Amino acid sequence: MESGLCPGEWGWKTYDPTCRSFTLPPSLSVVQPKPENAITIAVSSRALFRMEEEQKIYSEKGVEAYVKYQLDHENEPFLPGAAFAFVKALEAVNTQLRELYPESEELFDIVLMTNNHAQVGVRLINSINHYDLFIERFCMTGGNSPICYLKAYHTDLYLSSDCEKVSEAIEEGIAAATIFNPSKDVMVPENQLRVAFDGDAVLFSDESEQIVKAHGLDMFFEHEKTYENKPLAQGPLKGFLEALGKLQKKFYSKGLRLECPIRTYLVTARSAASSGARALKTLRSWGLETDEALFLAGAPKGPLLEKIRPHIFFDDQMFHVEGAQEMGTVAAHVPYGIAQKHRRMAEKKQAKDIE
């Protein structure tokens, strides 16, 4: 049997042919939670690691050259990608949860989702062990889309660099976003998870955005005032905020509200005076809250996000995602709601103009 990584009762082990023994990586001393009890975050390999060079080989030379390159370089760890710091922060929260609740399985569980061939798996596993990441569950589909497996993994959030797969997941009713590397590096906290959300078409439905697109801002303000006490319908990431809130309460019950390692932010283009109340009352009606609420009244979000330094920011508008990227924030696009229809129409028009 060749030296390599082999599956065992407790996960992946390194096999040493000279002594015919197995050694468990340090990260595997912790028991894996059952999927139905955990908050499952599915992350694609290209979101977790930087694989631009490998992707270029795949695009220009085909799958066989790609697999050969990965095999030839399988002992070289990939560089961290856009979702890397987010995953590390999830693990930091898990560490603190285990200290408070040793028997609890209400933890973050990270699943690596990839349509890579299984032969590439060794390099991915080696990279995970190199960075001492606690990722035990893999889904390697050999060229097929992994989206059909997301529900089987009890996925609460799916992050990918492939916008088509993300759209497919959203259509299946799974919280998902396309994650992007920032234009510059900004230090983020190591022991506190910070997650920032846009409101409409992310936490909430796109009901209000439809009013803006169809009738303009004046009608939007009038609509929000009229329906201030009617909660908005839920958006695609409401469930993920709910999951974060559930874990936050585990810290609160130990008297650690101010020391909680999870912090959430609402960062919205809404104006506080004219349309902010409905957003806050909607969260209240769900029994949810964010630690901070920033109403920007249409101002750019990037400068505020630079101060917050979140591990990830979710927005349905690409210009807000791009603005966040420019200021050093890892931003993720949620392809949901009326804004996507308008974006696709604009892209088609631009393509026609070029022709």
C-alpha positions in Angstrom: 0.0 0.0 0.0 1.3 3.4 -0.9 1.9 6.2 1.5 -1.1 8.6 1.5 -4.3 9.4 3.3 -6.8 6.7 4.0 -10.3 6.8 5.6 -10.8 5.3 9.0 -13.4 5.2 11.8 -12.4 8.7 13.0 -11.7 10.3 9.6 -8.7 10.7 7.4 -5.4 9.3 8.6 -1.8 9.5 7.3 -0.5 6.0 6.5 3.2 5.2 7.0 4.2 2.1 4.9 7.5 1.7 6.7 5.8 0.8 10.0 2.4 0.0 8.6 0.7 2.3 11.1 -1.7 5.2 11.0 -1.3 8.6 12.6 -4.3 10.9 13.3 -3.8 14.6 12.6 -4.1 16.8 15.8 -7.4 18.3 14.7 -9.1 14.9 14.8 -9.0 14.6 18.5 -12.4 16.3 18.6 -15.6 14.3 17.9 -17.6 15.3 14.8 -21.2 16.5 15.5 -24.1 14.7 13.9 -25.2 16.7 10.8 -28.8 17.1 12.1 -27.5 18.8 15.3 -24.9 21.0 13.7 -25.0 24.2 11.7 -23.6 23.0 8.4 -21.5 25.3 6.3 -20.7 23.9 2.8 -17.7 25.5 1.2 -16.4 24.9 -2.3 -12.7 24.1 -2.7 -12.1 27.2 -4.8 -13.8 29.4 -2.1 -11.6 27.9 0.6 -8.3 27.9 -1.3 -6.8 29.9 -4.1 -6.8 27.7 -7.2 -6.4 30.3 -10.0 -3.4 28.6 -11.6 -5.0 25.2 -11.5 -8.2 26.5 -13.0 -6.2 28.1 -15.8 -4.7 24.7 -16.6 -8.1 23.1 -16.6 -9.5 25.8 -18.9 -6.6 25.8 -21.4 -5.4 22.2 -21.3 -8.3 20.1 -20.1 -9.1 17.8 -17.2 -6.3 15.2 -17.7 -3.6 17.9 -17.6 -5.4 19.4 -14.6 -5.5 16.1 -12.6 -1.8 15.4 -13.5 -0.8 18.8 -12.2 -2.6 18.3 -9.0 -1.0 14.9 -8.5 2.4 16.3 -9.2 1.9 19.0 -6.6 -0.2 17.2 -4.0 2.3 17.9 -1.3 2.2 21.6 -1.9 -0.6 23.2 0.2 -3.0 25.6 -1.6 -2.9 29.2 -0.5 -5.8 30.5 1.6 -8.8 31.7 -0.4 -11.7 34.1 0.2 -13.6 31.8 2.7 -10.5 30.8 4.6 -10.6 33.4 7.4 -14.4 32.8 7.8 -13.8 29.1 8.3 -11.1 29.7 10.8 -13.4 32.0 12.7 -16.1 29.3 12.7 -13.6 26.9 14.3 -12.6 29.5 16.9 -16.3 29.8 17.9 -16.5 26.0 18.1 -13.5 25.9 20.4 -15.2 28.3 22.8 -18.5 26.4 22.6 -16.8 23.2 23.5 -15.2 24.7 26.5 -18.7 25.9 27.8 -20.7 22.9 26.6 -18.4 19.8 26.3 -21.3 17.5 25.4 -23.2 19.7 23.0 -23.3 19.0 19.3 -24.7 22.5 18.4 -21.5 23.5 16.6 -20.5 24.7 13.2 -19.8 21.7 10.9 -17.8 22.5 7.7 -18.2 20.4 4.6 -15.9 20.7 1.6 -18.0 20.6 -1.6 -16.2 20.2 -4.9 -16.8 18.8 -8.4 -13.1 17.8 -8.5 -12.0 14.3 -9.4 -11.3 12.2 -6.3 -7.6 12.0 -7.4 -7.3 15.7 -6.4 -8.6 14.9 -2.9 -5.2 14.1 -1.5 -3.9 17.6 -2.2 -7.0 19.1 -0.6 -6.7 16.9 2.4 -3.0 17.7 2.7 -3.8 21.4 2.5 -6.5 21.1 5.2 -4.1 19.2 7.5 -1.3 21.8 6.7 -3.5 24.6 8.1 -4.9 22.4 10.9 -8.5 22.9 9.7 -11.2 20.7 11.2 -13.0 19.6 8.0 -14.0 16.0 8.0 -16.8 15.8 5.5 -16.0 15.9 1.8 -18.2 15.7 -1.2 -16.2 15.1 -4.4 -18.4 14.6 -7.4 -15.9 14.1 -10.3 -17.3 16.7 -12.7 -20.9 16.6 -11.6 -22.6 19.4 -9.8 -22.6 19.0 -6.0 -25.8 21.0 -5.5 -28.0 17.9 -5.3 -26.1 16.8 -2.2 -26.6 20.0 -0.2 -29.9 19.0 1.4 -28.6 15.6 2.3 -25.8 17.3 4.2 -28.4 19.5 6.1 -26.7 22.6 4.6 -27.4 25.9 6.4 -25.1 27.9 4.1 -23.3 27.2 0.8 -20.4 29.3 -0.3 -18.8 29.0 -3.7 -16.9 30.9 -6.3 -19.2 29.6 -9.1 -22.2 31.9 -9.5 -24.2 29.3 -11.5 -24.0 26.7 -8.8 -24.9 29.4 -6.2 -28.0 30.4 -8.2 -28.9 26.7 -8.5 -28.7 26.3 -4.7 -30.8 29.4 -4.2 -33.5 28.0 -6.5 -33.4 24.8 -4.3 -34.2 26.9 -1.3 -30.7 26.8 0.2 -29.0 29.8 1.6 -26.0 30.5 -0.7 -23.7 33.2 -2.0 -20.9 33.7 -4.4 -17.8 34.7 -2.5 -15.1 37.0 -3.7 -11.5 37.8 -2.7 -11.0 41.4 -1.5 -8.8 43.8 -3.5 -6.5 44.3 -0.5 -5.8 42.4 2.7 -7.4 43.7 5.9 -6.8 42.0 9.2 -9.9 40.4 10.7 -10.4 39.1 14.3 -9.1 35.6 15.0 -11.4 34.8 18.0 -14.6 36.6 17.1 -16.8 35.7 14.1 -18.2 38.8 12.4 -20.9 38.5 9.8 -22.5 41.5 8.1 -25.8 41.2 6.2 -27.7 43.5 3.8 -31.4 43.6 4.5 -33.7 43.5 1.5 -33.3 40.4 -0.7 -30.8 38.9 1.8 -32.4 38.7 5.3 -35.7 40.0 4.0 -37.7 39.3 0.8 -37.3 41.6 -2.2 -40.8 43.0 -1.7 -39.6 46.5 -1.0 -37.0 46.4 -3.8 -39.8 45.6 -6.2 -41.5 48.8 -5.2 -38.4 50.8 -5.8 -37.8 49.3 -9.3 -41.4 49.6 -10.4 -42.4 53.0 -8.8 -39.3 54.8 -7.5 -38.1 55.9 -4.1 -41.0 58.2 -3.2 -43.5 55.3 -3.5 -41.1 53.1 -1.6 -41.0 55.4 1.4 -44.8 55.7 1.3 -45.1 51.9 1.1 -42.8 51.3 4.0 -44.6 53.8 6.2 -48.0 52.3 5.4 -46.7 48.8 6.2 -44.3 49.6 9.0 -46.0 47.2 11.3 -46.3 44.4 8.8 -43.2 42.1 8.9 -41.4 41.6 5.6 -41.3 38.0 4.3 -38.1 36.2 4.9 -35.2 36.3 2.5 -32.7 33.5 1.6 -30.3 34.2 4.6 -32.8 34.6 7.3 -32.2 31.0 8.5 -28.5 31.5 8.7 -28.9 34.6 10.9 -31.3 32.5 13.0 -28.7 29.8 13.4 -26.1 32.4 14.5 -28.5 33.8 17.0 -29.1 30.4 18.4 -25.4 30.0 19.1 -25.1 33.5 20.5 -27.8 32.7 23.1 -25.7 29.8 24.4 -23.0 32.4 25.3 -25.6 34.8 26.7 -27.0 32.1 29.0 -23.5 31.9 30.6 -23.4 35.6 31.2 -21.1 36.3 28.2 -23.1 38.6 26.1 -20.4 41.2 26.0 -17.7 38.5 25.4 -19.7 36.6 22.8 -17.5 35.4 19.9 -20.2 35.9 17.3 -21.2 39.4 16.3 -23.7 40.3 13.6 -24.4 43.4 11.6 -27.2 44.8 9.5 -25.7 47.1 6.9 -28.5 48.4 4.7 -29.0 51.2 2.2 -32.4 52.0 3.9 -32.8 55.3 5.7 -33.4 55.0 9.4 -36.1 57.7 9.6 -38.1 56.7 6.5 -37.8 53.0 6.3 -35.6 51.6 9.1 -38.4 50.9 11.5 -40.0 48.2 9.3 -36.6 46.3 9.1 -36.1 46.3 12.8 -39.7 45.4 13.6 -39.4 42.5 11.1 -36.4 41.1 12.9 -38.2 41.6 16.2 -41.2 39.7 14.9 -38.9 36.7 14.1 -37.4 36.8 17.6 -34.1 37.9 16.0 -31.7 40.8 16.3 -28.4 42.0 15.0 -25.7 43.3 17.4 -25.4 46.5 15.2 -27.7 48.1 12.7 -26.2 50.6 10.2 -28.7 52.6 8.0 -26.7 54.3 5.3 -29.5 56.1 3.3 -27.9 55.1 0.0 -24.3 56.0 1.0 -21.5 53.5 0.0 -21.2 50.5 2.3 -17.4 49.9 1.7 -16.1 52.5 4.2 -18.3 51.3 7.0 -17.4 47.7 6.3 -13.7 48.6 6.4 -14.3 49.7 10.0 -16.4 46.7 10.9 -13.9 44.2 9.4 -16.3 41.3 9.0 -15.2 37.9 7.9 -17.9 38.0 5.3 -20.5 40.5 4.0 -23.7 39.4 2.1 -25.4 41.6 -0.4 -27.7 41.1 -3.4 -26.3 44.1 -5.3 -23.1 43.5 -7.1 -22.1 47.2 -6.9 -22.2 46.9 -3.1 -20.2 43.7 -3.3 -17.6 45.4 -5.5 -17.4 48.4 -3.3 -16.8 46.2 -0.3 -14.1 44.3 -2.1 -12.3 47.5 -2.9 -12.1 48.4 0.8 -10.7 45.0 1.7 -13.8 43.1 2.8 -14.6 39.5 1.8 -17.9 40.0 0.1 -20.5 37.5 -1.1 -23.2 38.0 -3.7 -26.7 36.6 -3.0 -28.4 36.1 -6.4 -31.9 36.6 -5.2 -34.8 38.9 -6.0 -35.7 41.6 -8.6 -32.2 43.1 -8.7 -30.9 39.9 -10.5 -33.5 40.3 -13.2 -32.4 43.9 -13.8 -28.7 42.9 -13.7 -29.2 40.1 -16.3 -31.2 42.5 -18.6 -28.3 45.1 -18.3 -25.7 42.4 -19.1 -27.7 41.3 -22.2 -28.0 44.8 -23.4 -24.3 45.4 -23.0 -23.5 42.2 -24.9 -25.8 43.3 -27.7 -24.1 46.7 -27.8 -20.7 45.0 -28.1 -21.9 42.9 -31.0 
